[in-house]
Amino acid sequence: MAKGLVENIAMESPVNLPDWERKLYQPGGGDAFLFYVVFGEFQQPMTISGSRYQTAGLPPEISLGLYERESERETLESFVQGFLARRFANDEPEIYDKVIVAPQCLVVSGTVKDPDNLNYLRDTLGVVSAILDNGGIAIYDPQKFHWWSPSQWREAVLKPRQPLFNQHVSILISPEDEKQGKDGPLWLHTRGMRKFGRPDLSLRNLPPEKIEAGVDLCNYLIEDQILGLNLQEGQTLDAPGLPFGITCHHRGDLEDPDFNNVHLEIKLPGI
């Protein structure tokens, strides 16, 4: 099924495509994994303009899989379940109603070994953007824990002249104690860093009055890891507004449901 679609995609070569560099790259940080699901009814044959979508075509490590509701209903329905789908239905009811009856979905996925630049992401995002413009309705991004509407995707991915890498990662805030809610200690945790071959972040027992400083620290570590920084076990960090002596510890595995990735436990001193 996927092979048929690939054979019907033609690339128009881009001109002067800029590299997406990792200026802080250190080897051994991990493999990058991409996974997107685009719902819709896709026009074939499909011609992708490399210049318009800033892509040289899918990297060899990334595959396309086309699924038809008529013959593979369970696969399509498996992506539209749980809390995230319910939230999308509440936020974008008109788009959600189209997604749950969409005749097709395209799965874009694959692993790139310890990449020293982000061109694999540039090229994949460009192809996903082109697919969206050729019959796509919405994009499911399970690593970011997010559904993209077409307007959101175009605003964050296609429109900016410079890539907004942090748009591909979520910072989630959860209460440590459901009874206290957000008046008690908080848990900051990210999703999406596996796209860059880097661990997600976990910062537990953060006092509510320190939430801004905690988010700032997460954003700082997200940006530097995206650029290739490889944080070491036990590495210490200084962060404005947080106690001195913060340390990083590698935890988890790729099957951890909270992250679908390994993660860095960021420990505040005394906690």
ABEGO torsion letter per residue (X at the ends): XAAAAAAABBBBBBBGBBBBBBAABBBGAEBBBBBBBBBEBBBOBBBBBAAAAGBAEBBAABBBBBBBAAAAAAAAAAABBEAAAAAAAAABAAAAAAAAABABBBBBBEBBBGBABAAAAAAAAAAAAAAAAAGBABBBBAAAGBBBBAAAAAAAAAABABBBAAAABBBBBBBABAAAEAABBBBBBBBGAAAAGBBBBBBBGBBAAAAAAAAAAAAAAAAAAAAGBBBBBGBBBBBBGBBBGBBBBBBEBAABAAAGBBBBBBBBBGX
